[in-house]
Amino acid sequence: MLSFLHPYMMWAAGLASIPIILHLYHRRRARAIPWAAMEFLLASVRRSARWFRVRQLLLLAIRVLILLLAAFAAARPLLRSASGAGFRRNAATYAVIILDNSYSMGWRDAQGVAFDRARQAAVKCLSVLPPGDSASLILASDVPRPAIKEPSYDLGAVRRTIAAAALSQRATDLSRAIALAATWVSRSSAPNKEVYIVTDMQASAWPKRRAAAGELASLSRAARVQIVDVGGRRPGQSAITAVALSDPAPVPGSPVRITATLRSYGNYRGPQTARLFVDGRPVASAAVDLRPGAQVLASFTVRLDGVGYHSGYVELPADALAVDNRRFFALAVQPSRRVLIVDGSPAADPFASGGAYVRVALSPGGQASDFAPAAVAPSNLFANELAGASAVVLSGVGRLDPACAAALAQFVRAGGGLLVLPGDNMDLSYYNGYARRMGLVPASMTRAPAHAGEDVHLDPSIAAEPAVEPLTELKPATITAPRVFRRLALGGSGATVLLRFADGRPALVEGRLGRGRVLLLATSFAPAWSDLQVRPLFVPLLHTLMGHLCRGQTSQLSREVGEGLACRAPAGLAGQPIAVVAPNGRRFPASVSTEDGALLLSHPNAEASGVYRFVAGSRTVAAFAVNPPAEREGDPARISARRLRVIYPGFQFALAAAGDDLRQRVMLGRTGMELDGALLWILLLLMLLELVAARVAEGE
């Protein structure tokens, strides 16, 4: 954008017409006088006249250009970018610095760590502010943190805050920080407003949302925006994006499969060795071969004997971005999994109800097993009973008291499992209405006739579902033998079908409620409904389903950086001081509250990856594995200025790299480049050229 400091001097451009007027005046036609001797010169004059006129016109053009450039230089032209339009000299400036501190800024290259360059660049941005100007500071990740909210005139304090800023392990969403900066800018009364975005230009940090495009466009109209790129060239890298446990709450000695997902970002290619550590000790390793853009799985199997909480991690060799080369996990080895059995239709003959068969199948002969079943009356299903349970079985329960239903729904949301079995006393209107709205059943139910020859079979199309995958190893005769005499028709949408009847209708469906799972069987284990309880399929089916429901607690022990930690405390801790131990060993008091008589432990957020423990004295009562968002933040792909302008039309900004003279770039962006000095040099050269051309023309 071109402007002038002294636009009134452009009137002098009219002087450029003087050489043209003189030229036209001297071209007036002269009176012809015949002279015989001139005939001898005509031939020579005709040959040189054309080139003579060209040189005269060139001389005229040079003289006109000299006068035009003299007027142009006197007006002092200024070339400035669109982002610097409207900047007023010698007026107060309010600057908002957005410093990207997401974990991708921890990238290390030959020039050092990107975040160190970012802090230096942010300090340089302050250097262009003279005393009397003010500044604010935002640390930008997926959640912007106002480090200095109110405009600070103590620029030294702002520099110290920048120097003390720490790198986070969060992802990036610059649009949120920009929206906050736009709010601050709109409140400022300073004549000049600037926003500095110091970032590594990671593509994932710029969301492709229409609302973000509007915010950026409006911000660039209200303030001059300067982006400082500290990223530099980034080759590919490898990361561990997930660690999955086959059973987060195993019993002692049972096998646990630990599967790590390894991913190659960018052009990274080559062999890698993933190592597994459990309780601080190396346990196993697996060699994998990564290809650009691909992901592979590394699996390990361990057996843990000690009851209590265990933790570990899978790691890769360190690379340019080390934080996502290690991923943590936690699990709780239990003496057995406590399963509450709520029988809604107890009979004189205990084996006339389905609940009795569930209890016997989970603990055959009353012997120790992976499960510890316990009978609970429907009216006693409160939080104190649910504390410490892994799953609940509702067998033919007519309806639940609202307080019990609310406690059960909260239990499932927190990661517990629920199996619902129909029965003669079941109130279908209650389950299709209130219970379904609460999320306690995943499908609607209507009574349907069954036939003596009805079979329950495994649908091959859903054999890969985790709940029934172990059943695929059973013999076909074992799977198809059970007979169903009475059943419910399951309908509605949103549920996953796990088992089907022979006619293709759903026999077992699954739904999700919070972090937990709900299973609904269309028939019962009571003899009047089916003969499942006496068939070979019964025990493996029930153990498979209970194990699947207990695995819903996986998310209880896993969090992402920035999320809060919360769990129910074991019984007997009332009145005891409980602390949270962070990965670095620091202790914080845990927040303790009560809900329906049960203790709730919480910690507001976890800002670093690792294992956090709730402890009462020396006893660990809960553990959480906290990991960075590697899936969103690990990709080093960058975005160009051209692409930014395509994604966000109307967004005006100036771009500078960390290695540029940032002060000069900022000043040029503010006031633009004055062209009068260059014009004066051109004017001097043209005057010398005019002198030479005039001498040549005069000689001719």
RODREN-195416 format. One record per residue (C-alpha): residue number from 1; x, y negated, z. Coordinates in steps of 0.2 Angstrom, whole numbers. Example, Ala and Ser with C-alpha at 12.3 -4.5 7.8 and 13.67 -1.06 7.14 Angstrom:
LUMZA   nr      X      Y      Z
LUMZA    1     62     22     39
LUMZA    2     68      5     36
//
This chain:
LUMZA   nr      X      Y      Z
LUMZA    1      0      0      0
LUMZA    2      7    -17     -6
LUMZA    3      5    -33      4
LUMZA    4     14    -50      6
LUMZA    5     20    -59     21
LUMZA    6     18    -76     12
LUMZA    7      5    -73     -1
LUMZA    8      3    -92     -4
LUMZA    9     20    -92    -13
LUMZA   10     13    -82    -27
LUMZA   11      7    -98    -35
LUMZA   12     25   -100    -41
LUMZA   13     22    -86    -53
LUMZA   14     13    -99    -65
LUMZA   15     31   -106    -68
LUMZA   16     34    -91    -79
LUMZA   17     24    -99    -93
LUMZA   18     36   -113    -95
LUMZA   19     49   -102   -106
LUMZA   20     34    -96   -116
LUMZA   21     28   -114   -120
LUMZA   22     45   -120   -125
LUMZA   23     47   -105   -136
LUMZA   24     31   -108   -145
LUMZA   25     35   -127   -146
LUMZA   26     51   -124   -155
LUMZA   27     43   -111   -167
LUMZA   28     33   -126   -176
LUMZA   29     35   -125   -195
LUMZA   30     48   -136   -202
LUMZA   31     46   -146   -219
LUMZA   32     54   -137   -233
LUMZA   33     67   -147   -244
LUMZA   34     73   -138   -259
LUMZA   35     92   -137   -260
LUMZA   36    101   -127   -274
LUMZA   37    116   -122   -263
LUMZA   38    105   -114   -250
LUMZA   39    100   -101   -262
LUMZA   40    117    -93   -260
LUMZA   41    114    -91   -241
LUMZA   42     96    -84   -242
LUMZA   43    101    -67   -245
LUMZA   44    112    -66   -229
LUMZA   45     99    -75   -218
LUMZA   46     86    -63   -223
LUMZA   47     97    -48   -218
LUMZA   48    100    -56   -200
LUMZA   49     83    -64   -197
LUMZA   50     74    -49   -190
LUMZA   51     88    -45   -177
LUMZA   52     89    -63   -172
LUMZA   53     71    -64   -168
LUMZA   54     72    -48   -157
LUMZA   55     86    -56   -147
LUMZA   56     77    -72   -145
LUMZA   57     62    -62   -138
LUMZA   58     73    -52   -126
LUMZA   59     80    -68   -120
LUMZA   60     62    -75   -118
LUMZA   61     57    -60   -108
LUMZA   62     72    -61    -96
LUMZA   63     68    -79    -92
LUMZA   64     50    -75    -89
LUMZA   65     55    -61    -78
LUMZA   66     67    -71    -68
LUMZA   67     54    -84    -64
LUMZA   68     41    -70    -59
LUMZA   69     53    -61    -48
LUMZA   70     58    -78    -40
LUMZA   71     40    -81    -35
LUMZA   72     37    -63    -30
LUMZA   73     52    -63    -19
LUMZA   74     47    -80    -11
LUMZA   75     30    -71     -6
LUMZA   76     40    -58      3
LUMZA   77     31    -42     -3
LUMZA   78     29    -28     10
LUMZA   79     27     -9      5
LUMZA   80     18      0     19
LUMZA   81      9     17     20
LUMZA   82    -10     19     23
LUMZA   83     -7     25     41
LUMZA   84      1      8     45
LUMZA   85    -12     -3     38
LUMZA   86    -18    -16     50
LUMZA   87     -3    -15     62
LUMZA   88      0    -32     69
LUMZA   89     17    -38     73
LUMZA   90     21    -45     90
LUMZA   91      6    -38     98
LUMZA   92      3    -26    112
LUMZA   93      3     -7    107
LUMZA   94     -5      8    116
LUMZA   95      3     24    111
LUMZA   96     -4     42    115
LUMZA   97      9     56    113
LUMZA   98      3     73    110
LUMZA   99     17     85    115
LUMZA  100     13    103    109
LUMZA  101     19    115    123
LUMZA  102     11    131    116
LUMZA  103     22    147    117
LUMZA  104     26    146     98
LUMZA  105     37    131    103
LUMZA  106     49    142    112
LUMZA  107     55    148     95
LUMZA  108     74    148     96
LUMZA  109     85    145     80
LUMZA  110    102    139     76
LUMZA  111     98    121     82
LUMZA  112     91    127     99
LUMZA  113     73    129    105
LUMZA  114     59    119     96
LUMZA  115     52    113    113
LUMZA  116     68    105    118
LUMZA  117     69     96    101
LUMZA  118     50     91    104
LUMZA  119     54     83    121
LUMZA  120     69     73    113
LUMZA  121     58     67     99
LUMZA  122     44     62    111
LUMZA  123     57     51    120
LUMZA  124     62     43    104
LUMZA  125     44     39    100
LUMZA  126     44     29    116
LUMZA  127     60     20    111
LUMZA  128     50     10     98
LUMZA  129     39      3    112
LUMZA  130     46    -13    119
LUMZA  131     42    -18    137
LUMZA  132     24    -23    139
LUMZA  133     17     -9    128
LUMZA  134      9      6    136
LUMZA  135      8     25    133
LUMZA  136     -1     41    138
LUMZA  137      4     59    137
LUMZA  138     -6     75    133
LUMZA  139      2     92    134
LUMZA  140     -7    102    120
LUMZA  141    -10    120    120
LUMZA  142    -27    129    118
LUMZA  143    -33    118    132
LUMZA  144    -26    100    132
LUMZA  145    -19     94    149
LUMZA  146    -18     76    152
LUMZA  147     -1     73    160
LUMZA  148     -3     54    160
LUMZA  149    -21     49    157
LUMZA  150    -22     31    161
LUMZA  151    -11     19    150
LUMZA  152      6     18    159
LUMZA  153     16      2    157
LUMZA  154     31     11    166
LUMZA  155     39     19    150
LUMZA  156     53     26    161
LUMZA  157     40     36    171
LUMZA  158     33     42    154
LUMZA  159     50     48    149
LUMZA  160     53     57    165
LUMZA  161     36     66    163
LUMZA  162     41     71    146
LUMZA  163     58     78    152
LUMZA  164     49     88    166
LUMZA  165     36     95    154
LUMZA  166     36    114    154
LUMZA  167     33    126    140
LUMZA  168     17    136    142
LUMZA  169     12    154    136
LUMZA  170     -4    148    129
LUMZA  171    -10    147    111
LUMZA  172    -12    131    101
LUMZA  173    -28    121     96
LUMZA  174    -22    104     92
LUMZA  175    -40     98     87
LUMZA  176    -44     98    106
LUMZA  177    -30     87    110
LUMZA  178    -33     75     96
LUMZA  179    -51     74    101
LUMZA  180    -45     69    118
LUMZA  181    -33     56    111
LUMZA  182    -47     49    100
LUMZA  183    -57     46    116
LUMZA  184    -43     37    125
LUMZA  185    -39     27    109
LUMZA  186    -57     21    108
LUMZA  187    -57     15    126
LUMZA  188    -41      4    123
LUMZA  189    -42    -14    120
LUMZA  190    -24    -15    113
LUMZA  191    -22    -24     96
LUMZA  192    -11     -9     90
LUMZA  193    -15      9     93
LUMZA  194     -4     24     89
LUMZA  195     -5     43     91
LUMZA  196     11     53     90
LUMZA  197      9     72     87
LUMZA  198     25     81     91
LUMZA  199     22     99     85
LUMZA  200     30    114     76
LUMZA  201     17    113     62
LUMZA  202     11    131     65
LUMZA  203     -3    134     54
LUMZA  204    -14    142     67
LUMZA  205    -14    126     77
LUMZA  206    -24    117     65
LUMZA  207    -42    124     65
LUMZA  208    -52    124     48
LUMZA  209    -67    116     56
LUMZA  210    -78    102     48
LUMZA  211    -80     94     65
LUMZA  212    -61     93     67
LUMZA  213    -59     85     50
LUMZA  214    -71     72     55
LUMZA  215    -62     69     71
LUMZA  216    -45     67     62
LUMZA  217    -52     55     49
LUMZA  218    -60     44     62
LUMZA  219    -44     44     73
LUMZA  220    -33     39     58
LUMZA  221    -45     24     55
LUMZA  222    -43     19     73
LUMZA  223    -25     21     76
LUMZA  224     -9     24     66
LUMZA  225     -5     43     67
LUMZA  226     13     49     66
LUMZA  227     17     68     65
LUMZA  228     34     74     70
LUMZA  229     39     91     64
LUMZA  230     51    100     75
LUMZA  231     48    117     69
LUMZA  232     60    120     54
LUMZA  233     61    135     44
LUMZA  234     55    151     52
LUMZA  235     58    168     46
LUMZA  236     47    183     51
LUMZA  237     47    190     69
LUMZA  238     40    206     77
LUMZA  239     28    206     92
LUMZA  240     18    217    103
LUMZA  241      0    212    101
LUMZA  242     -9    224    112
LUMZA  243     -7    239    124
LUMZA  244    -21    251    127
LUMZA  245    -23    264    140
LUMZA  246    -33    279    138
LUMZA  247    -38    279    156
LUMZA  248    -35    264    167
LUMZA  249    -41    273    183
LUMZA  250    -34    290    182
LUMZA  251    -33    303    195
LUMZA  252    -16    309    201
LUMZA  253     -7    320    188
LUMZA  254    -19    317    174
LUMZA  255    -12    312    157
LUMZA  256    -13    294    152
LUMZA  257    -10    289    134
LUMZA  258     -2    271    133
LUMZA  259     -3    264    115
LUMZA  260      6    248    110
LUMZA  261      2    239     94
LUMZA  262     17    232     86
LUMZA  263     15    219     72
LUMZA  264     27    211     59
LUMZA  265     24    193     55
LUMZA  266     31    184     40
LUMZA  267     44    193     31
LUMZA  268     51    203     45
LUMZA  269     56    221     40
LUMZA  270     66    234     49
LUMZA  271     67    248     62
LUMZA  272     62    244     80
LUMZA  273     63    253     96
LUMZA  274     48    251    108
LUMZA  275     53    255    126
LUMZA  276     40    260    140
LUMZA  277     43    255    158
LUMZA  278     32    260    173
LUMZA  279     35    253    190
LUMZA  280     51    245    185
LUMZA  281     59    261    178
LUMZA  282     62    266    160
LUMZA  283     51    281    155
LUMZA  284     51    283    137
LUMZA  285     55    275    120
LUMZA  286     48    276    102
LUMZA  287     56    272     86
LUMZA  288     45    263     73
LUMZA  289     48    255     56
LUMZA  290     40    238     53
LUMZA  291     36    231     36
LUMZA  292     31    213     32
LUMZA  293     13    209     37
LUMZA  294     10    227     44
LUMZA  295      6    234     61
LUMZA  296     10    251     68
LUMZA  297      6    260     84
LUMZA  298     19    267     97
LUMZA  299     11    280    109
LUMZA  300     17    287    125
LUMZA  301     10    299    138
LUMZA  302     13    298    156
LUMZA  303      7    306    172
LUMZA  304      6    297    189
LUMZA  305      5    305    205
LUMZA  306      5    291    218
LUMZA  307    -12    285    223
LUMZA  308    -14    266    221
LUMZA  309    -10    252    209
LUMZA  310      4    255    196
LUMZA  311     10    243    183
LUMZA  312     22    243    168
LUMZA  313     26    235    151
LUMZA  314     31    240    133
LUMZA  315     45    229    126
LUMZA  316     54    226    110
LUMZA  317     72    219    108
LUMZA  318     72    200    110
LUMZA  319     71    190     94
LUMZA  320     68    171     90
LUMZA  321     51    171    100
LUMZA  322     54    182    115
LUMZA  323     38    179    125
LUMZA  324     28    191    114
LUMZA  325     41    205    114
LUMZA  326     35    212    131
LUMZA  327     17    216    135
LUMZA  328     11    221    152
LUMZA  329     -2    234    159
LUMZA  330     -9    239    176
LUMZA  331    -19    254    181
LUMZA  332    -26    261    197
LUMZA  333    -23    279    202
LUMZA  334    -38    285    212
LUMZA  335    -40    300    223
LUMZA  336    -56    303    213
LUMZA  337    -68    292    203
LUMZA  338    -83    288    214
LUMZA  339   -100    290    205
LUMZA  340   -116    285    212
LUMZA  341   -131    296    208
LUMZA  342   -148    288    210
LUMZA  343   -161    301    208
LUMZA  344   -179    294    206
LUMZA  345   -188    310    207
LUMZA  346   -181    321    221
LUMZA  347   -191    337    223
LUMZA  348   -192    351    235
LUMZA  349   -182    361    224
LUMZA  350   -166    350    222
LUMZA  351   -162    358    205
LUMZA  352   -179    353    198
LUMZA  353   -172    335    195
LUMZA  354   -158    330    183
LUMZA  355   -148    321    197
LUMZA  356   -144    337    206
LUMZA  357   -136    345    190
LUMZA  358   -126    329    188
LUMZA  359   -119    330    206
LUMZA  360   -115    349    204
LUMZA  361   -107    346    187
LUMZA  362    -96    332    193
LUMZA  363    -90    342    208
LUMZA  364    -92    361    205
LUMZA  365    -95    370    221
LUMZA  366    -91    354    231
LUMZA  367    -73    356    227
LUMZA  368    -61    342    223
LUMZA  369    -61    335    205
LUMZA  370    -59    320    195
LUMZA  371    -75    313    201
LUMZA  372    -83    310    219
LUMZA  373   -102    310    217
LUMZA  374   -112    302    230
LUMZA  375   -131    301    231
LUMZA  376   -139    284    234
LUMZA  377   -158    280    236
LUMZA  378   -164    267    223
LUMZA  379   -168    255    237
LUMZA  380   -150    255    243
LUMZA  381   -142    250    227
LUMZA  382   -134    234    233
LUMZA  383   -116    227    231
LUMZA  384   -109    235    246
LUMZA  385   -114    252    240
LUMZA  386   -107    248    222
LUMZA  387    -90    241    229
LUMZA  388    -77    254    224
LUMZA  389    -89    264    213
LUMZA  390    -83    268    195
LUMZA  391   -100    272    187
LUMZA  392   -119    274    192
LUMZA  393   -131    287    185
LUMZA  394   -150    282    185
LUMZA  395   -159    299    184
LUMZA  396   -178    297    182
LUMZA  397   -179    281    192
LUMZA  398   -196    273    190
LUMZA  399   -190    255    193
LUMZA  400   -178    245    203
LUMZA  401   -180    231    215
LUMZA  402   -175    214    207
LUMZA  403   -161    212    220
LUMZA  404   -154    230    216
LUMZA  405   -156    227    197
LUMZA  406   -146    211    198
LUMZA  407   -133    219    209
LUMZA  408   -132    233    196
LUMZA  409   -131    221    181
LUMZA  410   -117    212    190
LUMZA  411   -108    228    193
LUMZA  412   -108    233    175
LUMZA  413   -103    215    169
LUMZA  414    -88    217    180
LUMZA  415    -83    233    171
LUMZA  416    -93    247    179
LUMZA  417   -102    260    169
LUMZA  418   -120    265    169
LUMZA  419   -129    281    163
LUMZA  420   -148    281    161
LUMZA  421   -157    297    161
LUMZA  422   -176    298    158
LUMZA  423   -188    306    170
LUMZA  424   -207    309    174
LUMZA  425   -208    294    185
LUMZA  426   -200    282    173
LUMZA  427   -209    266    170
LUMZA  428   -206    263    152
LUMZA  429   -214    245    152
LUMZA  430   -202    240    165
LUMZA  431   -187    247    156
LUMZA  432   -192    240    139
LUMZA  433   -195    223    147
LUMZA  434   -186    217    162
LUMZA  435   -172    230    162
LUMZA  436   -168    227    144
LUMZA  437   -168    209    146
LUMZA  438   -155    212    161
LUMZA  439   -145    223    149
LUMZA  440   -148    238    159
LUMZA  441   -154    248    144
LUMZA  442   -147    246    126
LUMZA  443   -162    252    117
LUMZA  444   -181    252    118
LUMZA  445   -190    268    123
LUMZA  446   -206    277    118
LUMZA  447   -212    294    122
LUMZA  448   -210    306    108
LUMZA  449   -215    324    106
LUMZA  450   -201    337    105
LUMZA  451   -201    355     98
LUMZA  452   -194    371    106
LUMZA  453   -182    372     92
LUMZA  454   -175    354     94
LUMZA  455   -156    354     94
LUMZA  456   -144    341    100
LUMZA  457   -129    339     88
LUMZA  458   -114    328     85
LUMZA  459   -116    317     70
LUMZA  460   -100    318     60
LUMZA  461   -101    300     55
LUMZA  462    -98    294     73
LUMZA  463    -86    307     78
LUMZA  464    -73    294     80
LUMZA  465    -82    285     94
LUMZA  466    -72    285    110
LUMZA  467    -86    292    120
LUMZA  468    -88    308    110
LUMZA  469    -72    310    102
LUMZA  470    -66    324    114
LUMZA  471    -82    334    110
LUMZA  472    -76    336     92
LUMZA  473    -63    349     99
LUMZA  474    -77    360    105
LUMZA  475    -83    375     95
LUMZA  476    -99    371     84
LUMZA  477   -109    384     93
LUMZA  478   -106    375    109
LUMZA  479   -112    359    102
LUMZA  480   -128    365     94
LUMZA  481   -134    377    107
LUMZA  482   -144    366    119
LUMZA  483   -163    365    117
LUMZA  484   -174    349    120
LUMZA  485   -192    351    126
LUMZA  486   -196    333    130
LUMZA  487   -188    317    124
LUMZA  488   -189    298    121
LUMZA  489   -189    289    104
LUMZA  490   -175    276    105
LUMZA  491   -176    260     95
LUMZA  492   -170    243     93
LUMZA  493   -154    235     86
LUMZA  494   -137    232     93
LUMZA  495   -134    249    101
LUMZA  496   -121    262     95
LUMZA  497   -127    279     91
LUMZA  498   -116    293     99
LUMZA  499   -126    309     98
LUMZA  500   -141    313     87
LUMZA  501   -155    326     87
LUMZA  502   -156    339     73
LUMZA  503   -169    328     64
LUMZA  504   -157    313     64
LUMZA  505   -165    303     78
LUMZA  506   -154    295     91
LUMZA  507   -150    306    106
LUMZA  508   -137    296    115
LUMZA  509   -134    277    112
LUMZA  510   -122    265    120
LUMZA  511   -123    246    123
LUMZA  512   -111    233    131
LUMZA  513   -115    222    146
LUMZA  514   -100    210    150
LUMZA  515    -85    221    152
LUMZA  516    -95    237    156
LUMZA  517   -104    250    146
LUMZA  518   -122    257    147
LUMZA  519   -126    274    140
LUMZA  520   -144    279    137
LUMZA  521   -149    298    134
LUMZA  522   -166    301    126
LUMZA  523   -169    317    136
LUMZA  524   -165    323    154
LUMZA  525   -155    336    162
LUMZA  526   -171    342    172
LUMZA  527   -176    360    166
LUMZA  528   -193    353    161
LUMZA  529   -185    342    148
LUMZA  530   -170    352    141
LUMZA  531   -159    367    145
LUMZA  532   -143    356    143
LUMZA  533   -139    360    161
LUMZA  534   -136    378    158
LUMZA  535   -127    377    141
LUMZA  536   -108    377    138
LUMZA  537   -109    359    132
LUMZA  538   -116    352    148
LUMZA  539   -100    350    159
LUMZA  540    -88    344    145
LUMZA  541   -102    332    139
LUMZA  542   -105    325    156
LUMZA  543    -86    323    161
LUMZA  544    -83    315    144
LUMZA  545    -97    302    146
LUMZA  546    -91    298    164
LUMZA  547    -73    296    159
LUMZA  548    -79    285    145
LUMZA  549    -89    274    157
LUMZA  550    -75    273    170
LUMZA  551    -64    267    156
LUMZA  552    -74    251    154
LUMZA  553    -64    245    169
LUMZA  554    -49    243    157
LUMZA  555    -53    224    155
LUMZA  556    -54    222    174
LUMZA  557    -35    225    175
LUMZA  558    -31    215    159
LUMZA  559    -31    196    157
LUMZA  560    -25    183    145
LUMZA  561    -14    169    150
LUMZA  562    -25    155    157
LUMZA  563    -39    166    162
LUMZA  564    -45    167    180
LUMZA  565    -43    183    191
LUMZA  566    -58    190    200
LUMZA  567    -62    207    208
LUMZA  568    -72    215    222
LUMZA  569    -62    219    237
LUMZA  570    -61    236    245
LUMZA  571    -71    238    261
LUMZA  572    -63    234    277
LUMZA  573    -54    218    272
LUMZA  574    -66    206    280
LUMZA  575    -56    193    291
LUMZA  576    -39    198    284
LUMZA  577    -28    185    275
LUMZA  578    -27    189    257
LUMZA  579    -14    182    245
LUMZA  580    -10    182    226
LUMZA  581      8    187    222
LUMZA  582     13    180    205
LUMZA  583     26    188    193
LUMZA  584     39    177    200
LUMZA  585     36    182    218
LUMZA  586     27    166    223
LUMZA  587     12    169    235
LUMZA  588     -4    159    234
LUMZA  589    -19    160    245
LUMZA  590    -33    170    237
LUMZA  591    -51    163    236
LUMZA  592    -62    174    246
LUMZA  593    -81    174    245
LUMZA  594    -95    186    248
LUMZA  595   -109    192    237
LUMZA  596   -123    203    244
LUMZA  597   -111    208    258
LUMZA  598    -96    212    247
LUMZA  599    -80    202    247
LUMZA  600    -75    194    231
LUMZA  601    -57    189    228
LUMZA  602    -52    176    214
LUMZA  603    -38    166    208
LUMZA  604    -42    151    197
LUMZA  605    -29    155    183
LUMZA  606    -14    164    178
LUMZA  607     -2    153    168
LUMZA  608     12    165    165
LUMZA  609     13    183    159
LUMZA  610     16    197    170
LUMZA  611      8    207    184
LUMZA  612     -2    198    198
LUMZA  613     -7    207    214
LUMZA  614    -19    203    227
LUMZA  615    -11    209    244
LUMZA  616    -17    210    262
LUMZA  617     -1    211    272
LUMZA  618      9    224    262
LUMZA  619     -5    233    254
LUMZA  620    -10    230    236
LUMZA  621    -29    229    235
LUMZA  622    -30    224    216
LUMZA  623    -18    221    202
LUMZA  624    -20    212    185
LUMZA  625     -9    212    169
LUMZA  626     -8    195    161
LUMZA  627     -2    193    143
LUMZA  628      0    179    131
LUMZA  629    -12    178    116
LUMZA  630      1    186    103
LUMZA  631    -12    189     90
LUMZA  632    -16    171     88
LUMZA  633      1    163     92
LUMZA  634     14    175     86
LUMZA  635     12    171     68
LUMZA  636     26    159     63
LUMZA  637     17    153     47
LUMZA  638     18    134     44
LUMZA  639      7    122     36
LUMZA  640     13    108     24
LUMZA  641      8     90     24
LUMZA  642     -1     92      8
LUMZA  643    -11    107     14
LUMZA  644    -16     96     29
LUMZA  645    -23     83     18
LUMZA  646    -33     96      8
LUMZA  647    -40    103     24
LUMZA  648    -44     87     32
LUMZA  649    -49     74     19
LUMZA  650    -48     56     25
LUMZA  651    -34     60     38
LUMZA  652    -21     47     35
LUMZA  653     -4     51     44
LUMZA  654     15     49     42
LUMZA  655     26     64     43
LUMZA  656     44     64     50
LUMZA  657     56     79     54
LUMZA  658     65     80     70
LUMZA  659     82     77     61
LUMZA  660     76     60     53
LUMZA  661     80     43     60
LUMZA  662     63     43     70
LUMZA  663     65     25     75
LUMZA  664     67     19     57
LUMZA  665     53     30     51
LUMZA  666     41     23     64
LUMZA  667     46      5     61
LUMZA  668     43      8     42
LUMZA  669     27     16     46
LUMZA  670     22      1     56
LUMZA  671     27    -14     46
LUMZA  672     32     -6     30
LUMZA  673     47     -9     19
LUMZA  674     51    -27     14
LUMZA  675     56    -28     -4
LUMZA  676     62    -46     -5
LUMZA  677     81    -42     -2
LUMZA  678     80    -29    -17
LUMZA  679     71    -42    -28
LUMZA  680     85    -55    -25
LUMZA  681     98    -43    -30
LUMZA  682     88    -39    -46
LUMZA  683     85    -58    -49
LUMZA  684    104    -61    -48
LUMZA  685    108    -47    -61
LUMZA  686     94    -54    -72
LUMZA  687    102    -72    -71
LUMZA  688    119    -65    -76
LUMZA  689    111    -56    -90
LUMZA  690    102    -71    -96
LUMZA  691    118    -81    -96
LUMZA  692    127    -69   -107
LUMZA  693    112    -67   -119
LUMZA  694    110    -86   -120
LUMZA  695    129    -88   -124
LUMZA  696    127    -74   -138
LUMZA  697    112    -83   -145
LUMZA  698    120   -100   -145
LUMZA  699    135    -93   -154
LUMZA  700    124    -86   -167
//
